Amino acid sequence: MANNRIELDNVFIEALPVLNKLNSAGFEAYFVGGSVRDALLNHEVNDVDIATSAFPNEVKKLFKKTIDVGIEHGTVLVLSGEHSYEITTFRTESTYQDFRRPDSVTFVRSLKEDLKRRDFTINALAMDGDGVIHDYFNGKEDLNSRLIKAVGIPDERFNEDALRMLRATRFAAQLDFEIDRHTTEAIKKHAALLSHIAIERIQIEFIKMLLGKSKNKGLLYFIKTNLYAYCPGLDKQGLEGLISIEKPFENEIQIWVSYLMCSTLMPTEVRGFLRSWKLSNKNIQDIETVYMTAHERLHKQISKETIYKVGKRLSLETENVLALLKYDSNRRLVEKFYNDLPIYSKKDLAISGKDLLKLTDQKAGIWLGDLLDRVEQAVLDQEIENDYSQILKWITANQLIPKQK
Ligand SMILES: Nc1ccn([C@@H]2O[C@H](COP(=O)(O)OP(=O)(O)OP(=O)(O)O)[C@@H](O)[C@H]2O)c(=O)n1
C-alpha cells in the first residue's frame, strides 16, 4: 500500500478533524475530486471537497455550524475553525432529461458508486485521512499517461451533463493533457448537446481553458471536436487567432479583446456578441474600451496600402487585417503573405492602362479601371502570372474588352 499513499498537504491536514468526526460516527469520508487529482500531480491545492457515506441530515446532526448550500444534491457546507468545507453525500445521478445536471439524485453508502458517476477518471479519485488513494477507475494510471478519459462509457457521461465535454478541453489546457481517443470521438458525436447548457456555465469553462498554461492544446480540441460551433457567435478565425498568440493570457478582458481582434466580427457587432455571452456590463465596457483603443492605434500605425493589399491577398475585410496585425506572431504571418505577393500594386502589373487602350483601340472609361481591377485580382489569386502575353490571353479568353460601338 506504501506507493498508494501520499504525504498530506496542509490544506488536507487542516480538514482532518472534519473527516475524523465523520469516521468516529461510523461513516466513511474521503477527500475527492480536483484536490486529490492536484495533490497527486504535485500541484498547489487551495480547497478540498469531502464525500461521505453520511446522509445530509446525519452530517447536519454531527456538526454545530452548517449551511445548506445544495441540500437537494446532498451538499452541506460545514464550518470548522476558520475554514468551510463542502461535504457531499455519496450519490448516484439517475434521471437526466435535459443534458444538464441531474434532476434527481439518489444517496448511496458506497464510495465506488459515487465515483462511478463522475466525469473523468482523473477526477474520480478519493483519498482517506491516512493519505491512501482509492482508485477504482485507473485514474492514477491516466494521470501518469497524462490522459483525460471519461469514466465508463463516454456517451453516458456526456448525456448526463454536456458541459463535461467542454471541461475535457479545459483540463487539456490547464494540465497539458491529451484527451483519450474514445472520449474525443464521443465529444465529436455529442458536441451539439452543448447548446442545452447555460451560457454562464460555458463561459466559466471557456475562460478557464484560455487561461490554461497549454491553452492551444485545449483550443485545438475545442475546434477539432466542433464544440466551438455550439457557443454563441464563435468563429474559427477568431479561435485560430488566439492560437497564434504565444504569450499566455493573464485575464478575461485580455482574452475577449484578443478574440474580437482576430474574429470576423465587425466593430458594430461587438456589443451584441459580448451580451450573448452574458458578460457583466462592467466587463463589456472594459472590453469595448480596450478593443476600440487597439483599433485606433492600428489605424495610425499601419499604412492603408499595406492593409489593402494584405486584405486582397487574404480575402479579408480591412477590419480583420487590422485584427491580424495586432499581434507580433500574426504580424509575421501577414508579412509572409505580403512578401509573397506577386505584385504590390496595379502599377506592378506587366500590362498598363495605356497598353490596353492602344491594343484595343478603345476610349478610356470605367471599363478600363474595372478591367485592371480584375487583372490585378487574377494575378493576386495566382490564376495567371504577371506576364504581358499571359494577361492578354486571359483577357481575350474571358472576353473582357467591351465591344466597339
Ligand atoms: N460536470 C461535472 C462537474 C464536476 N464533476 C465532479 O465533481 C468534482 C468537482 O468539480 P469541480 O469543483 O467543478 O472541478 P474540479 O475537478 O474540482 O476542478 P477545479 O477545482 O480545478 O475546477 C470533479 O472533480 C468531478 O469529480 C463531474 O463529475 N461532472
The ligand as a Gaussian input file, in Angstrom:
#p B3LYP/6-31G(d) Opt

LIG

0 1
 N      -19.824000      18.344000     -14.671000
 C      -19.167000      17.811000     -13.654000
 C      -18.570000      18.623000     -12.687000
 C      -17.881000      18.027000     -11.638000
 N      -17.809000      16.683000     -11.551000
 C      -17.106000      16.032000     -10.411000
 O      -17.074000      16.929000      -9.308000
 C      -15.725000      17.250000      -8.941000
 C      -15.596000      18.682000      -8.503000
 O      -15.950000      19.535000      -9.560000
 P      -15.351000      20.984000      -9.779000
 O      -15.099000      21.609000      -8.459000
 O      -16.218000      21.691000     -10.755000
 O      -13.985000      20.761000     -10.543000
 P      -12.623000      20.190000     -10.073000
 O      -12.397000      18.880000     -10.727000
 O      -12.546000      20.223000      -8.587000
 O      -11.573000      21.159000     -10.719000
 P      -11.303000      22.677000     -10.361000
 O      -11.481000      22.846000      -8.902000
 O       -9.921000      22.854000     -10.851000
 O      -12.293000      23.432000     -11.180000
 C      -14.894000      16.885000     -10.176000
 O      -13.571000      16.580000      -9.846000
 C      -15.665000      15.679000     -10.701000
 O      -15.357000      14.525000      -9.956000
 C      -18.395000      15.890000     -12.511000
 O      -18.309000      14.671000     -12.429000
 N      -19.069000      16.459000     -13.554000

